[in-house]
Amino acid sequence: MRPITKKIVIIGPDHFSINQKQISFTDTPWSLSDSQIPYDRSFDSSGITGNDRLLKNDHTIYNLLPDLKKFFPRATLVPILIGQKLSPSDLEPLYQKINNYCHFDCLLIASVDFSHYLPASLAEVHDAFTLSALQSLNLNKILSSEVDSPQSLYLVSRFAKDKKLSFSISNHTNSGVILKNPDIETTTHFFASFSKKFISLEKPPVSTKLELPFSIDRSRNLNTLGDRFFYGVDDISTVSNSNNFAVTVTKSENTTTQAFFPLLKVGDTVSFIRGDAKTALIKNYFDSIIDPSVTKDHFWGTLTYESKN
């Protein structure tokens, strides 16, 4: 529990603006059912676009407010929405403002959804990439993560790195796993924090990759596979296979997990095969593997091996 919290800064993605190269805020109070949360006018908002309507209608901010008011009833609020086409250099003035403003009595929050729109097992490899980046405070990897706002994660991670804070995770959710459905489009979340710790344990590195069965034109498959299919891992390569599986590989210190996604190619258009057809293709392939050391999960389409050092 934080001993003193007088100020709260929430940063997160601007979901609805056409202009995704802007930073926006509002300096008006937030009205809840039985109270208000005031804006802190000591924050330097020069150079940031004021847009009350945009902020008040974006769930990035308002979804968090009842809980924040409950646990920090006397804190003020600085809400900020960040466009999703901003570079690190574009973010530098905002970072300096936050760094000058946010001290021991300040709570800095990144309100960010993680993997979106992908099958649950594919979202898992993207989350492994992002988690590894957050644990190591690798700012370049964080900017390549498959999340709603890499820019927001970059800002809080840079702040944590400068303050010598350590990352810890309390929960990780995946809507496809919760609903026990390997085919639906998922949304994932991490519930995590950065804080000072006397002992910081080095996390073993995790590597992630996506192997494609053939070359795929990204620009022609934004409405089928989706743009998020094409990033969020350490490496993407083409590795031909007769089953036309896209395969993700997540390698940790102790295990290697492969997840298989049958693809249908018609001309330049590629889509996921789902349902019974997918299940049959995965079963046929998995049944051909004779290796007592591998753990097969037909439902999620994964093979797990003990890593060989």
matplotlib code that plots the C-alpha trace (Angstrom):
import matplotlib.pyplot as plt

x = [0.0, 1.3, 1.9, 1.2, -0.6, -1.6, -1.3, -2.3, -1.3, -3.1, -1.7, -3.1, -4.2, -6.3, -8.9, -11.1, -9.2, -8.5, -5.2, -3.0, 0.0, -1.3, -1.2, -4.4, -5.6, -8.4, -8.1, -11.8, -12.9, -14.3, -17.7, -18.5, -21.9, -21.2, -18.0, -15.5, -11.9, -10.1, -7.4, -4.0, -3.1, 0.5, 1.1, 2.8, 0.3, 2.0, 2.1, -0.5, -3.9, -6.9, -9.9, -12.4, -14.9, -12.3, -11.0, -14.4, -15.6, -12.5, -12.6, -8.9, -9.5, -13.0, -12.9, -10.3, -11.8, -14.2, -11.5, -8.9, -11.4, -12.1, -8.5, -7.0, -10.0, -8.0, -5.7, -5.8, -5.8, -3.8, -5.4, -3.5, -4.3, -1.4, -1.8, -0.6, 1.7, 4.0, 7.7, 10.0, 11.3, 7.6, 7.1, 10.2, 8.6, 5.8, 8.3, 10.2, 6.9, 6.0, 9.4, 9.4, 5.9, 5.8, 7.7, 7.2, 3.6, 2.6, 1.1, 1.8, -0.6, -0.5, -4.1, -3.3, -5.0, -2.5, -2.9, -6.0, -8.0, -5.9, -6.5, -5.7, -2.5, -1.1, -1.9, 0.1, 3.4, 2.9, 2.3, 5.5, 7.4, 5.9, 6.4, 10.0, 10.5, 8.8, 10.8, 14.1, 13.0, 14.0, 12.6, 13.1, 11.3, 8.5, 7.9, 7.5, 5.0, 1.6, -0.5, -2.9, -0.3, 3.4, 4.0, 2.3, 4.3, 7.5, 6.8, 6.1, 9.0, 11.5, 10.3, 10.8, 14.2, 15.3, 14.1, 15.7, 12.4, 11.6, 8.7, 6.4, 3.2, 0.1, -2.1, -2.3, -5.6, -6.6, -10.3, -9.9, -8.5, -11.2, -14.0, -12.1, -12.3, -9.2, -10.6, -12.3, -10.6, -9.1, -8.1, -5.4, -4.3, -1.4, -2.0, 1.5, 3.5, 6.9, 8.3, 11.5, 12.9, 15.9, 16.6, 16.1, 16.3, 17.5, 14.9, 16.1, 15.5, 12.6, 12.8, 9.8, 9.3, 6.7, 7.4, 5.2, 4.6, 4.9, 5.4, 2.4, 1.6, 0.9, -0.9, -3.4, -4.3, -5.2, -8.9, -8.1, -5.2, -5.1, -2.1, -1.3, -0.5, 2.7, 4.6, 5.0, 7.7, 11.5, 11.7, 9.5, 10.7, 9.4, 9.7, 7.8, 5.7, 3.2, 0.4, 0.5, 0.8, 1.9, 3.9, 4.8, 7.8, 8.2, 11.5, 12.2, 14.9, 13.1, 10.6, 9.9, 6.3, 5.1, 1.6, 0.1, -2.3, -3.5, -3.8, -5.9, -4.3, -6.4, -4.4, -2.8, -5.4, -4.6, -7.0, -7.1, -8.7, -11.0, -13.4, -13.5, -11.3, -8.6, -9.0, -8.7, -5.5, -3.8, -4.8, -3.5, -0.2, 0.2, -0.7, 2.3, 4.7, 6.2, 8.1, 7.4, 9.0, 6.6, 3.3, 0.5, -2.5, -4.8, -7.4, -5.1, -2.9, 0.4, 3.4, 5.6, 9.2, 11.7, 14.4, 17.8, 20.7]
y = [0.0, 3.5, 5.6, 9.0, 9.6, 13.2, 13.2, 10.7, 10.9, 8.5, 8.1, 5.9, 5.5, 8.0, 5.6, 7.8, 10.8, 10.9, 12.7, 10.1, 12.4, 14.5, 14.5, 15.7, 16.5, 18.2, 20.5, 20.2, 18.2, 14.6, 14.1, 10.7, 9.6, 11.0, 13.1, 14.9, 14.4, 17.7, 18.5, 19.5, 22.9, 22.7, 20.3, 22.0, 21.5, 23.9, 22.5, 19.9, 20.1, 20.7, 18.7, 18.1, 16.2, 13.8, 12.9, 12.6, 10.1, 7.8, 4.7, 4.9, 7.4, 7.0, 3.3, 3.7, 6.6, 5.0, 2.7, 5.5, 7.7, 4.9, 4.2, 7.7, 9.9, 13.2, 12.8, 15.2, 13.9, 14.7, 12.7, 12.4, 10.7, 9.8, 9.3, 6.0, 7.4, 9.4, 8.6, 8.7, 12.1, 13.3, 12.1, 13.7, 17.0, 15.1, 12.8, 15.8, 17.3, 14.0, 13.6, 17.1, 16.7, 13.1, 12.5, 10.4, 11.5, 10.8, 7.6, 7.2, 4.9, 3.4, 2.5, 0.1, -3.0, -5.6, -8.1, -7.5, -9.3, -12.5, -16.1, -16.8, -18.8, -16.2, -13.5, -15.5, -15.2, -11.5, -11.1, -13.1, -10.7, -7.6, -9.1, -9.8, -6.2, -4.8, -7.0, -6.0, -2.4, -2.8, 0.4, -0.5, -3.8, -2.0, 0.3, -2.9, -4.6, -5.6, -3.4, -0.5, 2.1, 1.2, 4.9, 4.8, 1.7, 3.4, 6.5, 4.6, 2.1, 5.0, 6.7, 3.4, 2.9, 6.4, 6.0, 2.5, 0.7, -3.0, -4.6, -7.0, -8.7, -9.6, -11.0, -11.8, -12.4, -13.6, -13.4, -16.4, -18.5, -17.3, -18.2, -21.5, -20.6, -20.9, -19.2, -15.9, -12.6, -11.9, -9.1, -9.6, -7.6, -7.4, -6.0, -5.0, -2.3, -0.7, -0.1, 0.1, -3.2, -4.0, -7.2, -7.3, -10.7, -11.0, -12.6, -15.2, -13.9, -15.1, -15.3, -15.3, -15.8, -16.3, -18.7, -18.3, -21.1, -18.8, -15.1, -13.0, -9.5, -7.5, -4.7, -7.1, -8.9, -6.2, -7.3, -11.0, -11.7, -8.1, -5.8, -7.0, -10.5, -9.1, -7.7, -8.3, -10.9, -10.9, -12.5, -13.3, -15.6, -17.9, -21.6, -23.6, -26.6, -28.8, -28.1, -24.3, -23.7, -20.4, -21.4, -19.2, -20.2, -19.1, -20.2, -19.7, -21.0, -24.3, -24.8, -24.2, -23.9, -24.0, -22.9, -23.8, -21.8, -23.4, -20.8, -20.7, -18.9, -17.7, -15.6, -12.9, -13.2, -15.3, -16.1, -18.3, -21.7, -22.0, -24.5, -28.2, -27.9, -26.3, -29.0, -31.8, -30.4, -29.9, -33.4, -35.1, -33.3, -33.9, -37.5, -37.9, -36.8, -39.6, -38.1, -39.0, -35.8, -33.5, -32.3, -32.0, -29.8, -30.4, -27.9, -24.9, -26.2, -26.2, -28.4, -27.9, -29.3, -29.2, -26.8, -28.3, -26.3]
z = [0.0, -0.9, 2.2, 0.5, -2.7, -3.4, -7.2, -9.8, -13.5, -15.9, -19.4, -22.1, -25.7, -27.6, -28.9, -31.0, -32.6, -36.3, -35.4, -33.7, -33.5, -30.7, -26.9, -25.1, -21.6, -19.7, -16.8, -15.7, -12.6, -13.1, -11.7, -10.2, -8.7, -5.3, -5.6, -7.9, -8.7, -9.2, -11.8, -10.4, -11.9, -10.8, -13.7, -16.6, -19.5, -21.9, -25.4, -24.7, -26.4, -24.2, -25.2, -22.4, -24.6, -26.0, -22.5, -20.8, -23.5, -23.5, -21.3, -21.0, -18.2, -16.8, -16.3, -13.6, -11.6, -9.2, -7.8, -7.7, -5.8, -3.4, -2.5, -2.9, -2.0, -1.6, -4.7, -7.6, -11.2, -14.4, -17.3, -20.6, -23.9, -26.2, -30.0, -31.3, -34.0, -31.7, -31.7, -28.6, -29.7, -29.9, -26.3, -24.9, -23.8, -22.0, -20.3, -18.9, -17.6, -15.9, -14.5, -13.0, -11.6, -10.3, -7.0, -3.9, -3.5, -7.1, -8.7, -12.4, -14.2, -17.7, -18.6, -21.5, -23.0, -24.1, -27.0, -29.1, -31.8, -32.1, -31.1, -27.4, -28.0, -30.4, -27.9, -25.3, -27.3, -27.8, -24.1, -23.4, -25.5, -23.8, -20.3, -21.0, -22.2, -19.1, -16.7, -18.4, -18.9, -22.6, -24.0, -27.6, -27.2, -25.4, -28.3, -30.5, -28.2, -29.4, -27.1, -27.4, -26.5, -26.6, -26.1, -22.6, -21.6, -22.8, -20.7, -17.4, -18.1, -18.8, -15.6, -13.7, -15.2, -14.3, -10.7, -10.5, -9.8, -10.3, -12.1, -10.5, -11.9, -9.8, -12.6, -16.3, -18.1, -21.5, -22.5, -24.8, -22.0, -19.6, -22.1, -23.0, -26.7, -28.9, -31.9, -30.8, -30.9, -27.5, -25.2, -22.6, -19.6, -17.2, -13.6, -12.6, -10.9, -10.6, -7.1, -5.1, -3.9, -1.8, -3.9, -7.6, -9.1, -12.7, -14.9, -17.4, -20.9, -23.0, -26.8, -29.1, -32.8, -35.5, -38.3, -41.4, -43.8, -46.8, -47.6, -46.6, -47.9, -44.8, -46.6, -48.2, -45.0, -42.6, -42.7, -42.3, -40.1, -38.8, -38.6, -35.0, -36.4, -37.9, -34.9, -31.1, -31.3, -31.4, -34.9, -37.9, -40.6, -43.3, -42.6, -45.2, -44.0, -45.8, -43.4, -43.9, -40.2, -38.8, -35.7, -32.7, -30.5, -26.9, -25.4, -21.7, -19.4, -18.8, -21.7, -25.3, -26.4, -30.0, -30.9, -34.3, -36.4, -39.7, -42.5, -45.7, -48.6, -51.6, -53.9, -51.8, -49.1, -46.0, -43.1, -40.0, -40.3, -37.2, -35.6, -36.5, -39.5, -37.4, -34.8, -37.3, -38.9, -35.6, -34.4, -37.5, -37.2, -33.5, -33.8, -36.2, -33.5, -31.5, -28.7, -25.1, -23.8, -25.5, -24.0, -26.5, -26.1, -29.0, -27.7, -27.7, -30.5, -28.5, -28.0, -25.0, -24.7, -21.9, -23.1, -23.8, -22.5]

ax = plt.figure().add_subplot(projection="3d")
ax.plot(x, y, z, "-o")
ax.set_aspect("equal")
plt.show()
